[in-house]
Amino acid sequence: MGAMIERFVVVALFDRVDLLDVTGPPEVFSLLQREMDEPTGYTVALAAETLDPVTTSAGVRVMPDITFADTATRRIDTLVVPGAVVVDAERRVRATADPVVVDWVRRLAPRTRRVASVCVGAHILASAGLLDGKRATTHWSTADQLAAEHPPVIVDPDPIFIREGNTWTGAGLTACLDLSLALVAEDFGQEYALRVARQLVMYLKRPSGQSQFSVSLDPVSSTRRVEHLRHYVTRNLHRPLTVAELADQAHVGDRQLTRIFKNELGRTPAAYVEIVRIEAARSRLENTDDTLERITAACGFGTVDTFTRAFRRVLGTTPTEYRERFRVTPD
């Protein structure tokens, strides 16, 4: 057994920061330990300008663990930069970037293995010059602001997160969980990330290219029977999945199964299976070099032509075009 790798994670903390942006990533890193026999090496610290309590946007006060000055001599594995916004009388949202935080991030980034912004934290990275010439995303409500204020940044408001080298940017709020799962996957592999996703009751770990308004944001069923069916579908995507087979798994008739799916998942069994196949294919297009033939077989589409037509119908693009845009290339 090799020596444990120390992974010191620092989360920036400042006045009016979004609370979920702060707490989401540490929760993901903490849940990973439940799935592992050996220590993960993650240690998370909240860093602020002083050790005084910080009031978040939710009104909840949070105590910092360390100050910005304390990080000057520490080796940082991952720097997580949340965001903050102000809302005017007309309910227009604008991201803010505290100059003190921006300066600290600018100085800390060069000796940090990877930097990740959450939600409108991308505005802080941009202000620090860390996104110049790079694709980046942020919450859809401030994407225009990011593009207008930082022309060197290639703003793409659609994906839930984007990786450019050792710099990661995430979309709004709950997408911080998806980004954090991607960081876990980079460190420990996809299987462990999926295990944590199940603990979070996230049906599938959403791929980075997925739209902020994607089909996989469907409501999760409240019944154990349908949850069993959902997992059964995922495990057997490579096979033809008929209504009769799923009905047999649920111990109901075909018509009752269709009613259950429409009531709890909002679509027919066949439509649901197709969506899951598409989501699985998206992940393979992003994270593997598998040929379209292999993806077709693994995801149960039958033929490449069937796969391509279903993919275009659901996502408005072809598998090849999608891969060219969203393929995650290792360093």
N, C-alpha and C positions, 0 to 999 in steps of 0.2 A: 504493500500500500504506500503510495507516494505521500509526500508532505502536503498538508492542506494549504491551498492557495488563499491568502487573505484578500478579501474583496471589501475594501472600505468604501461605503456608499455615502455620499454627502448630499443632502436635500436642502436647497436654499429656502430660507424662511424670512419673510418680510411682511410688513403691514398690508392688510387687505388681500393677502394671497388666497387663492381658491383652496379650500380645505381638502377636497377630494384629491386635488393634484399633489398635495403633501402626503396624505395618508395612503393613497392607492398603491404606489410602488413599494413602500416598505411592507405592506400587507402581502403582496405577491412574493417578495423575497422571504418573508417569514413562513408563509404556507409551504414553500418549497421544502423546508426542513422536515415537515411531516412525511414527505415522500422519500426521504433519503436516509440511509443508514449511517452515513458519514456526515460530518459538519459541512455545510455549504461554504463557509468562509465569509458569508455576508455579515457585515456589521454596519448598521445604518445610524447616521448622526444627523440631526437637524441643526443647521448652522445659520446664525443670524448676526447682525452687526453687534448686538449686545446680548447678554443673557436674560434681559427683561422679557416678560411674556409678550407674545406677538398675537394681535387680534386678527383673525382670518376674516374672509368675506362673509362667512356664515355667522360671525359674531363669537365663535368659539376661540378662546385664548389657548395658545400652545406655547410650551416652554422649550426654548432652544437647548440643545445639548452642548454645543460649542459655539464660539464666535468665529466670524470670518477670519480674524487674526490667528486663531488657533490652527487653521488649515495651512498656514504658511510653510510649515515644516513637515506636514503629513503627506504620505504617498496616497493619492486618491485613485481608486479604481474607476468609480462611476460618479459623475456629478449630475444630479437631477435638478433641473431648473423649472419650477412651476411658474404660473403667471398670475396676473391680477388685472382687473378691468375697472373702469368707471362707467357709470350709466348716467346720461344727462336727462333733463326734464322730458325730452321727447323719446326716451328709452333707447337712444342710440348708444351702442356699446363701443368703447375704445380701450384698447390694451395700454397698459402703462409699463414703463421701464425705469425703475429707480436707478439713478446714476451710480449710487454706492454699490448696488448689486451688480450692475453692468460692469463696473470697474473690477470688482472682485472676480467675476466670472472670466473676464478677459485675462486676468493675471493667473487664474487657477487652471484654465483650460489646457495650456501647453504641457503641463505635467500631470494630466489626467488621462487615463487610458481611453475613456469614452465620455462624451457629454450628451445628455438627453434633455430636451425641453418637453414639457407637458403643456398641452393646450396653448394658451397665449404666451407661455414662456418663450416661444420662438422669437417674440419681439425683443426679449432680453439678449438672446444669442445673436440676433441680427444687429442690435445696437453695439454689441461687443465685437462685431466684425467676423463672427465665426461662421456665418452663412453666405458670405460673398461668393458668388459663382456656383452656389449649390442649390439643388432642389430642396424645398422645405415645405412643410405643411403647418397649419395651425387651426384653431377653431374657425369654422366657416364664417362666423360673424365678424372676424377681424382680418380676414385674408386680404381684402382690398386695402385696408390700412397698411398691412405689412408690405404689400407690393408697392404702394405709393411712397412710403417712408424709406424703403430700402430697395431701390431699383436693382442693385447687384444680385439680389436674392431671386431665385427662380421659384416663385410661389405656386404651389399646386394645392388647392384647397380640398381636393377630392379624397385622397388616401387617408386612412386612419393613422398611419405613421410612415415615415420615410427614413431610410438610412443612407447617408452619404459618407463613406469611410468610417471614421470613429464618431461621427456626429449624427444624432438621431433627433427627429422632430415628430411630435405626436399631435393628433387632432384634439377635439374637445372632450374634456371631463372624463367619462368612462373609458375613452380610448387610452387613458393612461394605463389601464389594466392590460390592454392589448400590447402596448409598447413594452411594458414591464415583462410580460410573458415572452416577448421576442428577445429581450435581454437575457432572460433565463435560458431560452432555447440556444442562444449563442454560447452561453457558458456551459450548459449541461445537456443540450440536445432537445429535440422536439418532443420526445416522449415525456420528459419531466415537465415541460411547459404545458402539455395537454393534461397531465395529471393535476397540476395546479388549477388549470382552467375548469376542470370538473369540480374541484373544491369550491371554486367561486361561482358555481352554477352557470358558467359560460359554456353553452352547448358545444361550440367549436372555437378554438383559438382563431380569431379572424386574421387573415393574411394582410400584409401591409398595404397592398394595393386596393383593398376593399374600400368602397365608397363610404363616406360618413353617413350615408342614407341607404345602407345596404339591406338586402333581403334577410340576412342572418340576424337582424335585430328583432326577429319575431318573438312574441311572448313565449316564455317557457311554460310548458304544461304543468298543471298542479297535481296531476294524478300519476301514481307510480306505474300504471299500465302503459300510458303513453310514453313516459320516460323510458320504459323498457323497450318499446317499439323504436323510439328514436335511436337508442344505442344499438339495437339490433340492425337497423338500416345502416348505420355507420360502419358496423363490423362486416357487413355483407354487401358492400357496394359493388364488388367485383362480379356479383351474381345477378341474374335476373330476379327482380323482386316483384312478385305479383300481389294483387289485393288478397287473393286466396291464402297465400303464404303468411302475409301479415295478419290476416284475420285469425288464422290458426294459432299464431303466436299470442294473440290477444284473447283467444278462446271466445270469439264472437263471430257472427255471420258477416258476410261481405258488406251488406247494406249498413249494418250497425257500425262496422269499422269506418266506412265513409262518413257517417254522421259524426263519429267521435273525432276524426281528423278535422272535419270542417268546423266543429264546435270549438275544439281546443287549439288547433294549429292554423285555422283559417284557410285551409286548402285541402284538396282531395289527396288521398294517399299517393297517387301517381305524381301529382304536381309536387308534393313534398319530397318524394324520393328524387325527382329531377333536380330540385334545388340543392339537396345535399350532395348529389353527384357534381353539380357545378361548383359548389364550395370546395369540395375535395380536389377537383381539377385545378381550381385557382391556386390552391396551396402548392400543388405539384409544379405548376407552371412557374411559380415564383421561386421555389426553393430547390428544385431539382433540374437535372439536364435530361430527364426522361423524354423520349420521343412522344409524339402525339399518339402513336400506336400503343405505346405502353400505358400512357395516361388513359386512353380510351378503354383499354382492357381493365386497368386497375379500378376505374370509376364506373365500369359497367354500362358504357354507352353502346356497346355492340360494334359500331363502325365509326371510323374517323369522321365520315360525313355526318352521321347522326350527332356525334359530339360537337362538331363545328356549328351545325344548325341550331342545336339547343343552346350553346354558349352565346351565339350571336343574338338569339331571341331574348335571352335573359339579360345579357350585359351590353348588347349593342356593339360588340366588337368580336373579332375572331380570336381563337386561342393563341395564334402566332403573334398577332398584334399586341395582345395583352402581355405575353411573355416579354416582348421587346421593350415594353414600357415599365413593367414592374418586376422583372427578374432581379432577385437579390443576389448580387455577385459578391462572393467572399473576398476579403482583402488578400 
